[in-house]
Amino acid sequence: MQTWKGYLRLMRPANIVTAISDILAGAAIAGYFTNSHWAALQVDPILLLVLATIGLYGGGVVFNDVFDADLDKVERPERPIPSGLIDKQKAAVLGSGLILMAIIAAYFVHHGFYPSCLIAIAIAVAALTYDKWGKHHAFLGPLNMGLCRGGNILLGMSVLPAAISEYWFIGIIPVIYISAITMISRGEVHGGKKSVLMAAAIFYLLVISSILFIAYYNSTTLRTLFFLLLFGGMIFLPLQKAMRYPSGPSIGKAVKAGVLALIVLNASWAVAFGTVSLALVILMLLPVSIILAKAFAVT
């Protein structure tokens, strides 16, 4: 039983729920839920994309711990690999299997490589690049991690391939947001700098402003504002405390809040593109992720 729990800990279940919300938001941006009656929707492509993101995210974080095994013996000895609960080679097999599952699932969305499968392969490459090299680079690391999340939104949009050429630029917003969280997370163990936290706050404001602009363009400003207020509360309150006391635990809470708030961010995208009902469905993933975050580590 402990071994199975160890494998789940490697996969960061609470974070995987946020990746699922990326797919739903991407599909909402593509108009998959607005141009059809819910009863007539084909759910198979969405389920395949959800399966793909589970594999990509799960595989990516498993390999993160595989590559960090030696460092974690010092900094995070409680993790499954350095604690001896999970063998490093078996973890690598799990990570490989998850990524392979993701690519196969993405292939069957359109029964071909374009576009879902190609995007899934690109995300897998970006995730492994981050795990092995990107995280050690001060500037490219956060950008690398952001590209994984931006790619995930595009993966959701790929349910309707034409939407990618129309809305590809929206994939930049998650890149900015995740870059900010990744910057903050570097102070989780030994504490951080206020200047970095301030920069992250500016990135957060840029993300909120961008969504508001798109909501204004789509005439959904008031509804979107409600979700963005919730989103802002979730990310800025712990960030403010971390600015006051930039210790490792304070920064860890700010990072955890930023990760979980991705669900509210994605709900905001859905409502900004006119699908309030889907936004509420996405929002229902938040308590699931919070409960999982109490049982399994987020970072």
C-alpha positions as CSV (number, residue, x, y, z in Angstrom):
1,M,0.0,0.0,0.0
2,Q,2.8,2.4,0.9
3,T,4.5,1.6,-2.4
4,W,1.4,2.5,-4.4
5,K,1.1,5.7,-2.4
6,G,4.7,6.4,-3.2
7,Y,4.0,6.1,-6.9
8,L,1.0,8.5,-6.6
9,R,3.2,11.0,-4.7
10,L,5.6,11.0,-7.6
11,M,2.8,11.9,-10.0
12,R,1.6,15.0,-7.9
13,P,-2.2,14.2,-8.2
14,A,-3.3,17.6,-7.1
15,N,-1.3,19.2,-9.9
16,I,-2.6,16.8,-12.5
17,V,-6.1,18.1,-11.7
18,T,-4.9,21.6,-12.7
19,A,-3.6,20.2,-16.0
20,I,-7.1,18.7,-16.7
21,S,-8.5,22.2,-16.2
22,D,-6.1,23.4,-18.9
23,I,-7.6,21.1,-21.4
24,L,-11.1,22.2,-20.6
25,A,-10.1,25.9,-20.8
26,G,-8.4,25.3,-24.1
27,A,-11.4,23.6,-25.5
28,A,-13.6,26.5,-24.3
29,I,-11.3,29.0,-26.0
30,A,-11.5,26.9,-29.2
31,G,-15.3,27.2,-29.0
32,Y,-15.9,23.5,-28.7
33,F,-18.6,24.1,-26.0
34,T,-20.2,27.2,-27.4
35,N,-20.9,26.1,-31.0
36,S,-22.7,22.9,-30.1
37,H,-25.5,21.7,-27.8
38,W,-24.0,20.0,-24.8
39,A,-26.2,16.9,-25.5
40,A,-24.7,16.7,-29.0
41,L,-21.1,17.1,-28.0
42,Q,-18.6,14.4,-28.8
43,V,-16.9,13.7,-25.5
44,D,-14.3,11.2,-26.9
45,P,-11.8,13.8,-28.1
46,I,-12.0,15.6,-24.7
47,L,-11.5,12.4,-22.8
48,L,-8.5,11.5,-24.9
49,L,-7.0,15.0,-24.4
50,V,-7.6,14.6,-20.6
51,L,-5.8,11.2,-20.7
52,A,-3.0,12.8,-22.7
53,T,-2.5,15.6,-20.2
54,I,-2.6,13.2,-17.2
55,G,0.2,11.2,-18.9
56,L,2.3,14.3,-19.8
57,Y,2.0,16.0,-16.5
58,G,2.4,12.8,-14.5
59,G,5.3,11.6,-16.6
60,G,7.0,15.0,-16.4
61,V,7.0,15.3,-12.7
62,V,8.0,11.7,-12.2
63,F,11.1,12.4,-14.3
64,N,11.7,15.5,-12.3
65,D,12.2,13.4,-9.2
66,V,14.3,10.8,-11.1
67,F,16.7,13.5,-12.3
68,D,16.7,15.2,-8.9
69,A,17.3,12.0,-6.9
70,D,20.8,12.9,-5.7
71,L,19.9,16.5,-4.9
72,D,16.7,15.4,-3.1
73,K,18.8,13.2,-0.7
74,V,20.0,16.6,0.7
75,E,17.1,19.0,0.2
76,R,13.9,16.8,0.1
77,P,14.8,13.5,1.7
78,E,11.1,12.8,2.3
79,R,10.4,12.3,-1.4
80,P,9.7,8.7,-2.5
81,I,13.0,8.1,-4.3
82,P,15.5,9.4,-1.8
83,S,13.5,7.9,1.1
84,G,14.0,4.5,-0.6
85,L,10.2,3.9,-1.0
86,I,10.4,3.8,-4.8
87,D,13.3,2.5,-6.8
88,K,14.7,5.1,-9.2
89,Q,14.7,2.8,-12.2
90,K,11.1,1.8,-11.6
91,A,10.2,5.4,-11.3
92,A,11.8,6.0,-14.7
93,V,9.7,3.1,-16.2
94,L,6.5,4.7,-14.8
95,G,7.4,8.1,-16.2
96,S,8.2,6.6,-19.6
97,G,4.9,4.7,-19.6
98,L,2.9,7.8,-18.7
99,I,4.4,9.9,-21.5
100,L,3.9,7.1,-24.0
101,M,0.3,6.8,-23.0
102,A,-0.1,10.6,-23.5
103,I,1.3,10.5,-27.0
104,I,-0.9,7.5,-28.0
105,A,-4.0,9.2,-26.6
106,A,-3.2,12.4,-28.4
107,Y,-2.7,10.6,-31.7
108,F,-6.2,9.2,-31.5
109,V,-7.9,12.6,-31.0
110,H,-7.7,13.2,-34.8
111,H,-6.3,9.7,-35.8
112,G,-3.1,11.3,-36.9
113,F,-0.1,13.4,-35.7
114,Y,-1.6,16.9,-36.5
115,P,-2.1,18.8,-34.3
116,S,-2.8,17.1,-31.0
117,C,-0.1,14.4,-31.1
118,L,2.6,16.9,-32.3
119,I,1.7,19.3,-29.5
120,A,1.9,16.4,-27.0
121,I,5.3,15.4,-28.3
122,A,6.5,19.0,-28.0
123,I,5.2,19.2,-24.4
124,A,7.0,16.0,-23.5
125,V,10.3,17.2,-25.0
126,A,9.9,20.6,-23.1
127,A,9.1,18.8,-19.8
128,L,12.1,16.5,-20.0
129,T,14.3,19.4,-21.1
130,Y,13.2,21.2,-18.0
131,D,13.7,18.2,-15.7
132,K,17.2,17.6,-16.9
133,W,18.6,21.0,-17.7
134,G,16.1,23.9,-17.7
135,K,15.4,24.1,-14.0
136,H,19.1,24.9,-13.4
137,H,19.0,28.0,-15.5
138,A,17.8,31.2,-13.9
139,F,16.1,32.7,-16.9
140,L,15.4,29.8,-19.3
141,G,14.1,27.6,-16.5
142,P,10.9,29.5,-15.7
143,L,10.4,30.1,-19.5
144,N,10.9,26.4,-20.1
145,M,8.3,25.4,-17.5
146,G,5.9,28.1,-18.8
147,L,6.1,26.6,-22.3
148,C,4.9,23.3,-20.9
149,R,1.8,24.9,-19.5
150,G,1.2,27.1,-22.5
151,G,1.5,24.0,-24.7
152,N,-1.1,22.3,-22.5
153,I,-3.6,25.1,-23.2
154,L,-2.9,24.6,-27.0
155,L,-3.4,20.9,-26.5
156,G,-6.9,21.7,-25.3
157,M,-7.5,24.0,-28.2
158,S,-6.4,21.3,-30.6
159,V,-9.8,19.6,-30.2
160,L,-10.7,22.1,-33.0
161,P,-7.5,22.5,-35.0
162,A,-8.6,25.7,-36.7
163,A,-8.7,27.4,-33.3
164,I,-4.9,27.1,-32.9
165,S,-4.2,29.5,-35.7
166,E,-6.8,32.0,-34.4
167,Y,-6.0,31.9,-30.7
168,W,-2.4,30.6,-30.5
169,F,-1.3,33.9,-28.7
170,I,-3.4,32.9,-25.6
171,G,-0.8,30.2,-25.0
172,I,1.6,33.0,-24.0
173,I,-0.4,33.9,-20.9
174,P,0.1,30.6,-19.1
175,V,3.8,30.9,-20.0
176,I,4.0,34.2,-18.1
177,Y,2.0,32.9,-15.1
178,I,4.0,29.7,-14.8
179,S,7.2,31.5,-15.2
180,A,6.3,33.7,-12.2
181,I,5.5,30.6,-10.1
182,T,8.7,28.9,-11.1
183,M,10.7,32.0,-10.2
184,I,9.1,32.1,-6.8
185,S,9.6,28.3,-6.2
186,R,13.3,28.7,-6.2
187,G,13.1,30.1,-2.7
188,E,11.1,27.2,-1.3
189,V,14.0,25.5,0.4
190,H,16.3,28.3,1.5
191,G,14.1,31.4,1.3
192,G,13.8,33.9,-1.4
193,K,14.3,37.6,-2.4
194,K,11.7,40.3,-2.2
195,S,12.7,41.5,-5.7
196,V,11.8,38.2,-7.2
197,L,8.5,38.1,-5.4
198,M,7.8,41.7,-6.7
199,A,8.6,40.6,-10.2
200,A,6.2,37.7,-9.9
201,A,3.4,40.1,-8.6
202,I,3.9,42.2,-11.8
203,F,3.6,39.0,-13.9
204,Y,0.4,38.1,-12.1
205,L,-1.1,41.5,-12.8
206,L,-0.1,41.2,-16.4
207,V,-2.0,37.8,-16.6
208,I,-5.1,39.3,-15.0
209,S,-5.0,42.4,-17.3
210,S,-4.7,40.2,-20.4
211,I,-7.7,38.1,-19.5
212,L,-9.8,41.2,-18.7
213,F,-8.9,42.7,-22.1
214,I,-10.0,39.5,-23.9
215,A,-13.2,39.4,-21.8
216,Y,-13.9,43.0,-22.7
217,Y,-13.4,42.1,-26.4
218,N,-15.8,39.2,-26.0
219,S,-18.3,41.4,-24.0
220,T,-18.0,39.1,-20.9
221,T,-16.2,41.5,-18.6
222,L,-18.5,41.5,-15.6
223,R,-18.9,37.7,-15.4
224,T,-15.1,37.2,-15.9
225,L,-14.4,39.8,-13.3
226,F,-16.0,37.7,-10.6
227,F,-13.8,34.7,-11.3
228,L,-10.7,37.0,-11.6
229,L,-11.4,38.5,-8.1
230,L,-11.4,34.9,-6.7
231,F,-8.2,34.2,-8.7
232,G,-6.5,37.4,-7.5
233,G,-7.4,36.6,-3.8
234,M,-5.9,33.1,-4.1
235,I,-2.6,34.2,-5.5
236,F,-2.0,37.7,-4.0
237,L,-2.8,37.0,-0.3
238,P,-0.1,34.3,0.2
239,L,2.3,36.2,-2.1
240,Q,1.9,39.3,0.1
241,K,2.8,37.3,3.2
242,A,5.8,35.8,1.4
243,M,6.9,39.4,0.6
244,R,6.8,40.3,4.3
245,Y,8.5,37.1,5.4
246,P,10.4,35.6,2.5
247,S,11.2,32.3,4.3
248,G,11.1,28.9,2.7
249,P,7.7,27.9,4.3
250,S,6.1,31.2,3.4
251,I,7.2,31.0,-0.2
252,G,6.1,27.3,-0.3
253,K,2.6,28.4,0.5
254,A,2.7,31.1,-2.2
255,V,3.8,28.5,-4.7
256,K,1.1,26.0,-3.6
257,A,-1.6,28.7,-3.9
258,G,-0.3,29.7,-7.3
259,V,-0.5,26.1,-8.6
260,L,-4.0,25.4,-7.2
261,A,-5.2,28.8,-8.5
262,L,-4.6,27.6,-12.0
263,I,-8.0,26.0,-11.9
264,V,-9.6,29.4,-11.2
265,L,-7.5,30.9,-13.9
266,N,-8.8,28.4,-16.4
267,A,-12.4,28.9,-15.2
268,S,-11.8,32.6,-16.0
269,W,-10.8,31.7,-19.5
270,A,-13.9,29.7,-20.0
271,V,-16.2,32.4,-18.8
272,A,-14.3,35.0,-20.8
273,F,-15.1,33.0,-23.9
274,G,-18.8,32.8,-23.0
275,T,-19.2,29.4,-21.4
276,V,-20.2,30.1,-17.8
277,S,-21.5,26.5,-17.3
278,L,-18.1,25.1,-18.2
279,A,-16.4,27.6,-16.0
280,L,-18.5,26.3,-13.1
281,V,-17.6,22.7,-14.0
282,I,-13.9,23.7,-14.0
283,L,-14.3,25.5,-10.7
284,M,-15.6,22.2,-9.2
285,L,-12.2,20.7,-9.7
286,L,-10.8,23.2,-7.2
287,P,-12.0,21.3,-4.0
288,V,-10.8,18.1,-5.6
289,S,-7.3,19.5,-6.1
290,I,-7.3,21.1,-2.6
291,I,-8.2,17.8,-1.0
292,L,-5.5,16.0,-3.0
293,A,-3.0,18.7,-2.0
294,K,-3.6,17.9,1.7
295,A,-2.7,14.2,1.0
296,F,0.1,14.6,-1.6
297,A,2.8,17.2,-2.1
298,V,2.2,19.9,-4.7
299,T,5.9,20.9,-5.2
